[in-house]
Amino acid sequence: MRSKDKIAYFYDGDVGSVYFGPNHPMKPHRLCMTHHLVLSYDLHKKMEIYRPHKAYPVELAQFHSADYVEFLHRITPDTQHLFSNELARYNLGEDCPVFDNLFEFCQIYAGGTIDAARRLNNKLCDIAINWAGGLHHAKKCEASGFCYINDLVLGILELLKHHARVLYIDIDVHHGDGVEEAFYFTDRVMTVSFHKFGDMFFPGTGDVKIISKVVETYLPGVIVLQCGADSLAGDRLGCFNLSIDGHAECVRFVKKFNLPLLVTGGGGYTKENVARCWTVETGVLLDSELPNEIPENEYIKYFSPDFSLRIPNGHIENLNSKSYISTIKMQVLENLRCIQHAPNVQMQEFP
């Protein structure tokens, strides 16, 4: 075990002030709530806190097409009626609306993930956290599923400058399709996504084509963990049944590999539970057990009536039979058996 993990935490207060619109489930305000909960438990005293740089258009164009980045930079709610063709081409609309400060919002959350990757690359920390990141659906030339810029792809591209292989793990209720698609033709990134599949559930991809075996076979140099909280019980959009402790157990498990670790947020649409979950997981990464009673903070009223940190899991019947789970597991292990053990990588000398 490492003696004491050095943890870098990225946050910019402006990220929580944007508004997707009155009927939109994505509420960036959840990031302010998370941050204030982290502060109320004094977790900031055990981490290095950084305000991320705003990613430059040229950085965003490391993955996204330059014309798409330029359009995001230009478009505003007041001018969008002039660009109906471009809005359709870049998939902006109901799911991915144009709102005030859209581009700055993208720059902040992407900058946080890029900065996190750079600090890990330079061995300035063991674990880096950017709860504002994890927007895993965005594609090279279009927005998708509330995601405009794919910060995870940009962070992984940064990590590939120093690491031969990157393992990407996604525990959002939705398939991490944008990240998988971006690295589909390289064996330097392995994507493992745990999500709901079927019943016309967005994005409709990610059928089965488990983690200790993955790490053992693939031997990554660094892990990126996307902790979408829409897999919790009671989420507005998700339909999974995880308790916060169950969700946090995934983080605890991945941390035990003692590999450099980049942790991001993702989905999560019942915002007080998102804040609870990511605060508990910040505690897990710091090896800090948090008392269940939420301390006084700016958003305390959101956690009424019981003001407790942990929520029970829901009462949804688990329709995954033991035999179904074991069939999936066998299929995954068989797939792993067929991949090359720790694929060799041609890497240039890093300047």
Summary of the structure (lengths in Angstrom):
residues: 351
radius of gyration: 19.5
end to end distance: 30.6
largest distance: 57.5
contacts: 1151
relative contact order: 0.14
helix: 39%
strand: 10%
